[in-house]
């Protein structure tokens, strides 16, 4: 804010027990050839944090709440559907059906299965969605998924276990009639 003698600004003094904001105008005095200050008001009863926000507003570095730039989402990942479907799959013990031990390839297969339920595309497409979803992190894959390591290799392991998985499914869901 410009006054006729200079710029209005807020100076914060914290040397006392309570912080004080001082509204001042600073200007160049041509006669004395020095910068001079004119004090207008003192602001008391505010915290340092509140005074700093006020100081930023004098510097025009505060965005009004109703401005379109006030809130900008820079990145966001889907969580709800992935978490819900993954919980359902684990409640059904699908991960233990695939393999009895907690291994990386099982986590990758779980991510592909859940990804196929939620998203359109191939069973490999969840690898390409890692920037938009928390699915891989929820499945325990902390790195950016690689198609070779997190899709092809786990699918090969899954294929080798096909007979064992089918036997477990039969034992779990089919009962012989007497």
Beta strands, then each sheet from edge to edge (+ up, - down):
strand 1: 7-13
strand 2: 20-29
strand 3: 34-43
sheet 1: 1+ 2- 3+
end
